Every structure is written in structure tokens, then in C-alpha cells.
């Protein structure tokens, strides 16, 4: 129906609400795949292999295909 809130909210732009997008993305991942509240201390890359190691306050992690960081801003 023309003039509904849904019609006006996009205004012809390809946008999505942040909360809805986060839910879509998180629901597409296995349980426990995302770790919240991890404070990154350092990032190191092996020059020979290109592997990246992330040093967190809880320990070291590696073997990532993708890392997404956010500061809640």
C-alpha cells in the first residue's frame, strides 16, 4: 500500500535497519561463532605465511578467514 511506513522508510535507497541487519547476520552463523566482549591487545602477521594472529586479553587466536571489529560506537 502506497504511503505506508515501510514505503517511506526506504525512500528509494537500499538501506536496512542496523538491528535487523545484525539479527540477519547473526542468525546465519552457527551458535557460539561470534564472541562478544573480547578486548584486542595486538595484531601480528607472519611475513612469510601471511597468517594473522590476534592477541586478546583472554589469549591468542588465529586461523581466521574474516575478522570484524567494532567499538560499539
PDB file of N, CA, C and O in Angstrom:
ATOM      1  N   UNK A   1       0.846  -1.177   0.000  1.00  0.00           N
ATOM      2  CA  UNK A   1       0.000   0.000   0.000  1.00  0.00           C
ATOM      3  C   UNK A   1       0.890   1.237   0.000  1.00  0.00           C
ATOM      4  O   UNK A   1       1.778   1.353   0.844  1.00  0.00           O
ATOM      5  N   UNK A   2       0.672   2.143  -0.911  1.00  0.00           N
ATOM      6  CA  UNK A   2       1.468   3.359  -1.004  1.00  0.00           C
ATOM      7  C   UNK A   2       1.268   4.214   0.236  1.00  0.00           C
ATOM      8  O   UNK A   2       0.165   4.302   0.776  1.00  0.00           O
ATOM      9  N   UNK A   3       2.345   4.840   0.676  1.00  0.00           N
ATOM     10  CA  UNK A   3       2.262   5.726   1.828  1.00  0.00           C
ATOM     11  C   UNK A   3       2.392   5.043   3.166  1.00  0.00           C
ATOM     12  O   UNK A   3       2.239   5.693   4.200  1.00  0.00           O
ATOM     13  N   UNK A   4       2.666   3.764   3.182  1.00  0.00           N
ATOM     14  CA  UNK A   4       2.849   3.082   4.463  1.00  0.00           C
ATOM     15  C   UNK A   4       4.220   3.430   5.024  1.00  0.00           C
ATOM     16  O   UNK A   4       5.075   3.961   4.315  1.00  0.00           O
ATOM     17  N   UNK A   5       4.419   3.133   6.274  1.00  0.00           N
ATOM     18  CA  UNK A   5       5.704   3.415   6.912  1.00  0.00           C
ATOM     19  C   UNK A   5       6.850   2.713   6.183  1.00  0.00           C
ATOM     20  O   UNK A   5       7.932   3.281   6.035  1.00  0.00           O
ATOM     21  N   UNK A   6       6.615   1.470   5.725  1.00  0.00           N
ATOM     22  CA  UNK A   6       7.655   0.734   5.022  1.00  0.00           C
ATOM     23  C   UNK A   6       8.056   1.429   3.729  1.00  0.00           C
ATOM     24  O   UNK A   6       9.239   1.477   3.389  1.00  0.00           O
ATOM     25  N   UNK A   7       7.084   1.966   3.009  1.00  0.00           N
ATOM     26  CA  UNK A   7       7.375   2.674   1.756  1.00  0.00           C
ATOM     27  C   UNK A   7       8.196   3.930   2.016  1.00  0.00           C
ATOM     28  O   UNK A   7       9.149   4.205   1.287  1.00  0.00           O
ATOM     29  N   UNK A   8       7.849   4.677   3.021  1.00  0.00           N
ATOM     30  CA  UNK A   8       8.546   5.933   3.321  1.00  0.00           C
ATOM     31  C   UNK A   8       9.921   5.703   3.919  1.00  0.00           C
ATOM     32  O   UNK A   8      10.814   6.532   3.743  1.00  0.00           O
ATOM     33  N   UNK A   9      10.113   4.589   4.627  1.00  0.00           N
ATOM     34  CA  UNK A   9      11.369   4.371   5.339  1.00  0.00           C
ATOM     35  C   UNK A   9      12.543   4.164   4.401  1.00  0.00           C
ATOM     36  O   UNK A   9      13.667   4.513   4.761  1.00  0.00           O
ATOM     37  N   UNK A  10      12.331   3.608   3.208  1.00  0.00           N
ATOM     38  CA  UNK A  10      13.452   3.365   2.291  1.00  0.00           C
ATOM     39  C   UNK A  10      13.722   4.540   1.377  1.00  0.00           C
ATOM     40  O   UNK A  10      14.872   4.766   0.998  1.00  0.00           O
ATOM     41  N   UNK A  11      12.701   5.296   1.012  1.00  0.00           N
ATOM     42  CA  UNK A  11      12.864   6.464   0.140  1.00  0.00           C
ATOM     43  C   UNK A  11      13.712   6.149  -1.093  1.00  0.00           C
ATOM     44  O   UNK A  11      14.492   6.985  -1.550  1.00  0.00           O
ATOM     45  N   UNK A  12      13.551   4.927  -1.629  1.00  0.00           N
ATOM     46  CA  UNK A  12      14.273   4.560  -2.828  1.00  0.00           C
ATOM     47  C   UNK A  12      15.723   4.174  -2.612  1.00  0.00           C
ATOM     48  O   UNK A  12      16.431   3.903  -3.582  1.00  0.00           O
ATOM     49  N   UNK A  13      16.181   4.142  -1.386  1.00  0.00           N
ATOM     50  CA  UNK A  13      17.568   3.778  -1.087  1.00  0.00           C
ATOM     51  C   UNK A  13      17.619   2.351  -0.570  1.00  0.00           C
ATOM     52  O   UNK A  13      16.670   1.860   0.042  1.00  0.00           O
ATOM     53  N   UNK A  14      18.727   1.704  -0.823  1.00  0.00           N
ATOM     54  CA  UNK A  14      18.888   0.322  -0.345  1.00  0.00           C
ATOM     55  C   UNK A  14      19.483   0.336   1.053  1.00  0.00           C
ATOM     56  O   UNK A  14      20.681   0.111   1.224  1.00  0.00           O
ATOM     57  N   UNK A  15      18.661   0.596   2.040  1.00  0.00           N
ATOM     58  CA  UNK A  15      19.098   0.664   3.435  1.00  0.00           C
ATOM     59  C   UNK A  15      18.338  -0.368   4.257  1.00  0.00           C
ATOM     60  O   UNK A  15      17.251  -0.815   3.893  1.00  0.00           O
ATOM     61  N   UNK A  16      18.954  -0.729   5.383  1.00  0.00           N
ATOM     62  CA  UNK A  16      18.308  -1.661   6.298  1.00  0.00           C
ATOM     63  C   UNK A  16      18.623  -1.201   7.724  1.00  0.00           C
ATOM     64  O   UNK A  16      19.706  -0.686   8.003  1.00  0.00           O
ATOM     65  N   UNK A  17      17.671  -1.396   8.597  1.00  0.00           N
ATOM     66  CA  UNK A  17      17.853  -1.038   9.997  1.00  0.00           C
ATOM     67  C   UNK A  17      19.015  -1.830  10.594  1.00  0.00           C
ATOM     68  O   UNK A  17      19.139  -3.029  10.345  1.00  0.00           O
ATOM     69  N   UNK A  18      19.849  -1.180  11.365  1.00  0.00           N
ATOM     70  CA  UNK A  18      21.049  -1.816  11.937  1.00  0.00           C
ATOM     71  C   UNK A  18      20.706  -3.037  12.787  1.00  0.00           C
ATOM     72  O   UNK A  18      21.377  -4.065  12.690  1.00  0.00           O
ATOM     73  N   UNK A  19      19.678  -2.935  13.609  1.00  0.00           N
ATOM     74  CA  UNK A  19      19.290  -4.051  14.477  1.00  0.00           C
ATOM     75  C   UNK A  19      18.820  -5.235  13.628  1.00  0.00           C
ATOM     76  O   UNK A  19      19.160  -6.382  13.915  1.00  0.00           O
ATOM     77  N   UNK A  20      18.052  -4.956  12.599  1.00  0.00           N
ATOM     78  CA  UNK A  20      17.564  -6.030  11.726  1.00  0.00           C
ATOM     79  C   UNK A  20      18.719  -6.694  10.974  1.00  0.00           C
ATOM     80  O   UNK A  20      18.764  -7.919  10.860  1.00  0.00           O
ATOM     81  N   UNK A  21      19.650  -5.888  10.463  1.00  0.00           N
ATOM     82  CA  UNK A  21      20.803  -6.434   9.753  1.00  0.00           C
ATOM     83  C   UNK A  21      21.642  -7.315  10.678  1.00  0.00           C
ATOM     84  O   UNK A  21      22.061  -8.404  10.287  1.00  0.00           O
ATOM     85  N   UNK A  22      21.886  -6.845  11.903  1.00  0.00           N
ATOM     86  CA  UNK A  22      22.663  -7.639  12.859  1.00  0.00           C
ATOM     87  C   UNK A  22      21.989  -8.982  13.126  1.00  0.00           C
ATOM     88  O   UNK A  22      22.658 -10.013  13.186  1.00  0.00           O
ATOM     89  N   UNK A  23      20.667  -8.970  13.285  1.00  0.00           N
ATOM     90  CA  UNK A  23      19.941 -10.214  13.526  1.00  0.00           C
ATOM     91  C   UNK A  23      20.057 -11.161  12.336  1.00  0.00           C
ATOM     92  O   UNK A  23      20.285 -12.357  12.523  1.00  0.00           O
ATOM     93  N   UNK A  24      19.905 -10.653  11.131  1.00  0.00           N
ATOM     94  CA  UNK A  24      20.026 -11.479   9.925  1.00  0.00           C
ATOM     95  C   UNK A  24      21.402 -12.122   9.862  1.00  0.00           C
ATOM     96  O   UNK A  24      21.525 -13.323   9.622  1.00  0.00           O
ATOM     97  N   UNK A  25      22.438 -11.315  10.078  1.00  0.00           N
ATOM     98  CA  UNK A  25      23.805 -11.826  10.002  1.00  0.00           C
ATOM     99  C   UNK A  25      24.092 -12.846  11.107  1.00  0.00           C
ATOM    100  O   UNK A  25      24.653 -13.909  10.839  1.00  0.00           O
ATOM    101  N   UNK A  26      23.714 -12.530  12.334  1.00  0.00           N
ATOM    102  CA  UNK A  26      23.970 -13.449  13.448  1.00  0.00           C
ATOM    103  C   UNK A  26      23.191 -14.751  13.308  1.00  0.00           C
ATOM    104  O   UNK A  26      23.707 -15.820  13.634  1.00  0.00           O
ATOM    105  N   UNK A  27      21.958 -14.670  12.829  1.00  0.00           N
ATOM    106  CA  UNK A  27      21.139 -15.873  12.652  1.00  0.00           C
ATOM    107  C   UNK A  27      21.698 -16.795  11.569  1.00  0.00           C
ATOM    108  O   UNK A  27      21.365 -17.980  11.529  1.00  0.00           O
ATOM    109  N   UNK A  28      22.547 -16.253  10.691  1.00  0.00           N
ATOM    110  CA  UNK A  28      23.111 -17.076   9.617  1.00  0.00           C
ATOM    111  C   UNK A  28      24.371 -17.825  10.049  1.00  0.00           C
ATOM    112  O   UNK A  28      24.908 -18.628   9.286  1.00  0.00           O
ATOM    113  N   UNK A  29      24.841 -17.567  11.261  1.00  0.00           N
ATOM    114  CA  UNK A  29      26.070 -18.188  11.762  1.00  0.00           C
ATOM    115  C   UNK A  29      25.765 -19.270  12.788  1.00  0.00           C
ATOM    116  O   UNK A  29      24.729 -19.223  13.452  1.00  0.00           O
ATOM    117  N   UNK A  30      26.664 -20.251  12.922  1.00  0.00           N
ATOM    118  CA  UNK A  30      26.466 -21.291  13.938  1.00  0.00           C
ATOM    119  C   UNK A  30      26.503 -20.702  15.359  1.00  0.00           C
ATOM    120  O   UNK A  30      27.142 -19.679  15.605  1.00  0.00           O
ATOM    121  N   UNK A  31      25.818 -21.358  16.265  1.00  0.00           N
ATOM    122  CA  UNK A  31      25.800 -20.953  17.680  1.00  0.00           C
ATOM    123  C   UNK A  31      27.226 -20.873  18.223  1.00  0.00           C
ATOM    124  O   UNK A  31      28.020 -21.785  17.994  1.00  0.00           O
ATOM    125  N   UNK A  32      27.559 -19.809  18.930  1.00  0.00           N
ATOM    126  CA  UNK A  32      28.872 -19.651  19.537  1.00  0.00           C
ATOM    127  C   UNK A  32      29.961 -19.169  18.586  1.00  0.00           C
ATOM    128  O   UNK A  32      31.124 -19.075  18.979  1.00  0.00           O
ATOM    129  N   UNK A  33      29.605 -18.865  17.349  1.00  0.00           N
ATOM    130  CA  UNK A  33      30.581 -18.448  16.343  1.00  0.00           C
ATOM    131  C   UNK A  33      31.082 -17.036  16.605  1.00  0.00           C
ATOM    132  O   UNK A  33      32.239 -16.725  16.324  1.00  0.00           O
ATOM    133  N   UNK A  34      30.222 -16.184  17.136  1.00  0.00           N
ATOM    134  CA  UNK A  34      30.579 -14.795  17.441  1.00  0.00           C
ATOM    135  C   UNK A  34      30.945 -14.694  18.908  1.00  0.00           C
ATOM    136  O   UNK A  34      30.242 -15.208  19.777  1.00  0.00           O
ATOM    137  N   UNK A  35      32.047 -14.030  19.166  1.00  0.00           N
ATOM    138  CA  UNK A  35      32.485 -13.816  20.552  1.00  0.00           C
ATOM    139  C   UNK A  35      32.355 -12.339  20.880  1.00  0.00           C
ATOM    140  O   UNK A  35      32.941 -11.486  20.214  1.00  0.00           O
ATOM    141  N   UNK A  36      31.579 -12.050  21.917  1.00  0.00           N
ATOM    142  CA  UNK A  36      31.346 -10.668  22.325  1.00  0.00           C
ATOM    143  C   UNK A  36      32.281 -10.289  23.470  1.00  0.00           C
ATOM    144  O   UNK A  36      32.689 -11.150  24.250  1.00  0.00           O
ATOM    145  N   UNK A  37      32.615  -9.025  23.573  1.00  0.00           N
ATOM    146  CA  UNK A  37      33.360  -8.509  24.706  1.00  0.00           C
ATOM    147  C   UNK A  37      34.822  -8.895  24.743  1.00  0.00           C
ATOM    148  O   UNK A  37      35.419  -8.920  25.819  1.00  0.00           O
ATOM    149  N   UNK A  38      35.415  -9.196  23.607  1.00  0.00           N
ATOM    150  CA  UNK A  38      36.838  -9.551  23.559  1.00  0.00           C
ATOM    151  C   UNK A  38      37.660  -8.303  23.284  1.00  0.00           C
ATOM    152  O   UNK A  38      37.457  -7.628  22.274  1.00  0.00           O
ATOM    153  N   UNK A  39      38.566  -8.004  24.161  1.00  0.00           N
ATOM    154  CA  UNK A  39      39.383  -6.806  24.004  1.00  0.00           C
ATOM    155  C   UNK A  39      40.690  -7.163  23.295  1.00  0.00           C
ATOM    156  O   UNK A  39      41.489  -7.955  23.796  1.00  0.00           O
ATOM    157  N   UNK A  40      40.889  -6.569  22.133  1.00  0.00           N
ATOM    158  CA  UNK A  40      42.074  -6.829  21.321  1.00  0.00           C
ATOM    159  C   UNK A  40      43.265  -6.057  21.860  1.00  0.00           C
ATOM    160  O   UNK A  40      43.184  -4.849  22.084  1.00  0.00           O
ATOM    161  N   UNK A  41      44.378  -6.764  22.067  1.00  0.00           N
ATOM    162  CA  UNK A  41      45.601  -6.139  22.576  1.00  0.00           C
ATOM    163  C   UNK A  41      46.593  -5.852  21.453  1.00  0.00           C
ATOM    164  O   UNK A  41      47.244  -4.807  21.450  1.00  0.00           O
ATOM    165  N   UNK A  42      46.712  -6.786  20.489  1.00  0.00           N
ATOM    166  CA  UNK A  42      47.687  -6.624  19.407  1.00  0.00           C
ATOM    167  C   UNK A  42      47.320  -7.511  18.225  1.00  0.00           C
ATOM    168  O   UNK A  42      46.619  -8.512  18.372  1.00  0.00           O
ATOM    169  N   UNK A  43      47.813  -7.116  17.039  1.00  0.00           N
ATOM    170  CA  UNK A  43      47.647  -7.900  15.817  1.00  0.00           C
ATOM    171  C   UNK A  43      49.035  -8.111  15.238  1.00  0.00           C
ATOM    172  O   UNK A  43      49.809  -7.168  15.068  1.00  0.00           O
ATOM    173  N   UNK A  44      49.332  -9.369  14.941  1.00  0.00           N
ATOM    174  CA  UNK A  44      50.641  -9.689  14.355  1.00  0.00           C
ATOM    175  C   UNK A  44      50.427 -10.521  13.101  1.00  0.00           C
ATOM    176  O   UNK A  44      49.550 -11.385  13.063  1.00  0.00           O
ATOM    177  N   UNK A  45      51.234 -10.259  12.068  1.00  0.00           N
ATOM    178  CA  UNK A  45      51.141 -11.033  10.835  1.00  0.00           C
ATOM    179  C   UNK A  45      52.480 -11.682  10.534  1.00  0.00           C
ATOM    180  O   UNK A  45      53.522 -11.027  10.566  1.00  0.00           O
ATOM    181  N   UNK A  46      52.443 -12.978  10.241  1.00  0.00           N
ATOM    182  CA  UNK A  46      53.632 -13.704   9.840  1.00  0.00           C
ATOM    183  C   UNK A  46      53.970 -13.280   8.414  1.00  0.00           C
ATOM    184  O   UNK A  46      53.187 -13.516   7.494  1.00  0.00           O
ATOM    185  N   UNK A  47      55.121 -12.662   8.229  1.00  0.00           N
ATOM    186  CA  UNK A  47      55.508 -12.120   6.932  1.00  0.00           C
ATOM    187  C   UNK A  47      55.628 -13.221   5.881  1.00  0.00           C
ATOM    188  O   UNK A  47      55.285 -13.004   4.719  1.00  0.00           O
ATOM    189  N   UNK A  48      56.102 -14.378   6.268  1.00  0.00           N
ATOM    190  CA  UNK A  48      56.300 -15.477   5.311  1.00  0.00           C
ATOM    191  C   UNK A  48      54.986 -16.126   4.890  1.00  0.00           C
ATOM    192  O   UNK A  48      54.781 -16.382   3.703  1.00  0.00           O
ATOM    193  N   UNK A  49      54.095 -16.396   5.837  1.00  0.00           N
ATOM    194  CA  UNK A  49      52.859 -17.127   5.535  1.00  0.00           C
ATOM    195  C   UNK A  49      51.658 -16.207   5.332  1.00  0.00           C
ATOM    196  O   UNK A  49      50.681 -16.596   4.693  1.00  0.00           O
ATOM    197  N   UNK A  50      51.724 -15.005   5.863  1.00  0.00           N
ATOM    198  CA  UNK A  50      50.601 -14.085   5.788  1.00  0.00           C
ATOM    199  C   UNK A  50      49.549 -14.333   6.846  1.00  0.00           C
ATOM    200  O   UNK A  50      48.573 -13.588   6.934  1.00  0.00           O
ATOM    201  N   UNK A  51      49.734 -15.388   7.668  1.00  0.00           N
ATOM    202  CA  UNK A  51      48.777 -15.693   8.732  1.00  0.00           C
ATOM    203  C   UNK A  51      48.729 -14.561   9.752  1.00  0.00           C
ATOM    204  O   UNK A  51      49.748 -13.953  10.081  1.00  0.00           O
ATOM    205  N   UNK A  52      47.539 -14.299  10.237  1.00  0.00           N
ATOM    206  CA  UNK A  52      47.342 -13.232  11.220  1.00  0.00           C
ATOM    207  C   UNK A  52      47.039 -13.846  12.572  1.00  0.00           C
ATOM    208  O   UNK A  52      46.251 -14.785  12.681  1.00  0.00           O
ATOM    209  N   UNK A  53      47.671 -13.306  13.594  1.00  0.00           N
ATOM    210  CA  UNK A  53      47.453 -13.737  14.981  1.00  0.00           C
ATOM    211  C   UNK A  53      46.895 -12.555  15.752  1.00  0.00           C
ATOM    212  O   UNK A  53      47.441 -11.453  15.699  1.00  0.00           O
ATOM    213  N   UNK A  54      45.811 -12.787  16.463  1.00  0.00           N
ATOM    214  CA  UNK A  54      45.193 -11.745  17.274  1.00  0.00           C
ATOM    215  C   UNK A  54      45.426 -12.053  18.743  1.00  0.00           C
ATOM    216  O   UNK A  54      45.110 -13.145  19.214  1.00  0.00           O
ATOM    217  N   UNK A  55      45.973 -11.097  19.455  1.00  0.00           N
ATOM    218  CA  UNK A  55      46.226 -11.251  20.885  1.00  0.00           C
ATOM    219  C   UNK A  55      45.144 -10.499  21.650  1.00  0.00           C
ATOM    220  O   UNK A  55      45.064  -9.272  21.603  1.00  0.00           O
ATOM    221  N   UNK A  56      44.307 -11.271  22.362  1.00  0.00           N
ATOM    222  CA  UNK A  56      43.235 -10.704  23.167  1.00  0.00           C
ATOM    223  C   UNK A  56      43.611 -10.759  24.635  1.00  0.00           C
ATOM    224  O   UNK A  56      44.590 -11.405  25.008  1.00  0.00           O
ATOM    225  N   UNK A  57      42.834 -10.082  25.466  1.00  0.00           N
ATOM    226  CA  UNK A  57      43.096 -10.134  26.896  1.00  0.00           C
ATOM    227  C   UNK A  57      42.861 -11.539  27.453  1.00  0.00           C
ATOM    228  O   UNK A  57      43.382 -11.861  28.520  1.00  0.00           O
ATOM    229  N   UNK A  58      42.096 -12.378  26.763  1.00  0.00           N
ATOM    230  CA  UNK A  58      41.832 -13.750  27.211  1.00  0.00           C
ATOM    231  C   UNK A  58      42.769 -14.781  26.583  1.00  0.00           C
ATOM    232  O   UNK A  58      42.728 -15.952  26.962  1.00  0.00           O
ATOM    233  N   UNK A  59      43.616 -14.371  25.627  1.00  0.00           N
ATOM    234  CA  UNK A  59      44.525 -15.310  24.972  1.00  0.00           C
ATOM    235  C   UNK A  59      44.727 -14.979  23.507  1.00  0.00           C
ATOM    236  O   UNK A  59      44.271 -13.940  23.030  1.00  0.00           O
ATOM    237  N   UNK A  60      45.405 -15.853  22.797  1.00  0.00           N
ATOM    238  CA  UNK A  60      45.741 -15.646  21.388  1.00  0.00           C
ATOM    239  C   UNK A  60      44.858 -16.504  20.496  1.00  0.00           C
ATOM    240  O   UNK A  60      44.583 -17.662  20.809  1.00  0.00           O
ATOM    241  N   UNK A  61      44.417 -15.930  19.385  1.00  0.00           N
ATOM    242  CA  UNK A  61      43.571 -16.619  18.410  1.00  0.00           C
ATOM    243  C   UNK A  61      44.194 -16.461  17.029  1.00  0.00           C
ATOM    244  O   UNK A  61      44.828 -15.446  16.741  1.00  0.00           O
ATOM    245  N   UNK A  62      44.012 -17.470  16.174  1.00  0.00           N
ATOM    246  CA  UNK A  62      44.496 -17.388  14.796  1.00  0.00           C
ATOM    247  C   UNK A  62      43.654 -18.294  13.915  1.00  0.00           C
ATOM    248  O   UNK A  62      42.758 -18.979  14.408  1.00  0.00           O
ATOM    249  N   UNK A  63      43.931 -18.306  12.616  1.00  0.00           N
ATOM    250  CA  UNK A  63      43.207 -19.173  11.695  1.00  0.00           C
ATOM    251  C   UNK A  63      41.914 -18.580  11.187  1.00  0.00           C
ATOM    252  O   UNK A  63      40.969 -19.315  10.898  1.00  0.00           O
ATOM    253  N   UNK A  64      41.851 -17.282  11.074  1.00  0.00           N
ATOM    254  CA  UNK A  64      40.629 -16.600  10.654  1.00  0.00           C
ATOM    255  C   UNK A  64      40.542 -16.454   9.144  1.00  0.00           C
ATOM    256  O   UNK A  64      41.555 -16.280   8.468  1.00  0.00           O
ATOM    257  N   UNK A  65      39.327 -16.525   8.623  1.00  0.00           N
ATOM    258  CA  UNK A  65      39.045 -16.147   7.244  1.00  0.00           C
ATOM    259  C   UNK A  65      38.595 -14.691   7.197  1.00  0.00           C
ATOM    260  O   UNK A  65      38.819 -13.987   6.213  1.00  0.00           O
ATOM    261  N   UNK A  66      37.957 -14.256   8.278  1.00  0.00           N
ATOM    262  CA  UNK A  66      37.427 -12.900   8.344  1.00  0.00           C
ATOM    263  C   UNK A  66      37.383 -12.469   9.805  1.00  0.00           C
ATOM    264  O   UNK A  66      37.002 -13.241  10.685  1.00  0.00           O
ATOM    265  N   UNK A  67      37.778 -11.228  10.045  1.00  0.00           N
ATOM    266  CA  UNK A  67      37.690 -10.642  11.385  1.00  0.00           C
ATOM    267  C   UNK A  67      36.958  -9.315  11.255  1.00  0.00           C
ATOM    268  O   UNK A  67      37.316  -8.481  10.424  1.00  0.00           O
ATOM    269  N   UNK A  68      35.934  -9.123  12.077  1.00  0.00           N
ATOM    270  CA  UNK A  68      35.183  -7.878  12.086  1.00  0.00           C
ATOM    271  C   UNK A  68      35.305  -7.292  13.484  1.00  0.00           C
ATOM    272  O   UNK A  68      35.010  -7.967  14.470  1.00  0.00           O
ATOM    273  N   UNK A  69      35.732  -6.059  13.572  1.00  0.00           N
ATOM    274  CA  UNK A  69      35.871  -5.417  14.864  1.00  0.00           C
ATOM    275  C   UNK A  69      34.936  -4.222  14.969  1.00  0.00           C
ATOM    276  O   UNK A  69      34.653  -3.558  13.972  1.00  0.00           O
ATOM    277  N   UNK A  70      34.465  -3.954  16.159  1.00  0.00           N
ATOM    278  CA  UNK A  70      33.598  -2.812  16.400  1.00  0.00           C
ATOM    279  C   UNK A  70      33.809  -2.306  17.811  1.00  0.00           C
ATOM    280  O   UNK A  70      34.111  -3.071  18.727  1.00  0.00           O
ATOM    281  N   UNK A  71      33.646  -1.008  17.967  1.00  0.00           N
ATOM    282  CA  UNK A  71      33.843  -0.419  19.293  1.00  0.00           C
ATOM    283  C   UNK A  71      32.539   0.064  19.912  1.00  0.00           C
ATOM    284  O   UNK A  71      32.555   0.841  20.867  1.00  0.00           O
ATOM    285  N   UNK A  72      31.419  -0.386  19.381  1.00  0.00           N
ATOM    286  CA  UNK A  72      30.077  -0.052  19.883  1.00  0.00           C
ATOM    287  C   UNK A  72      29.693   1.383  19.627  1.00  0.00           C
ATOM    288  O   UNK A  72      28.706   1.862  20.185  1.00  0.00           O
ATOM    289  N   UNK A  73      30.437   2.079  18.805  1.00  0.00           N
ATOM    290  CA  UNK A  73      30.094   3.481  18.507  1.00  0.00           C
ATOM    291  C   UNK A  73      28.966   3.555  17.505  1.00  0.00           C
ATOM    292  O   UNK A  73      28.541   4.649  17.133  1.00  0.00           O
TER     293      UNK A  73
END
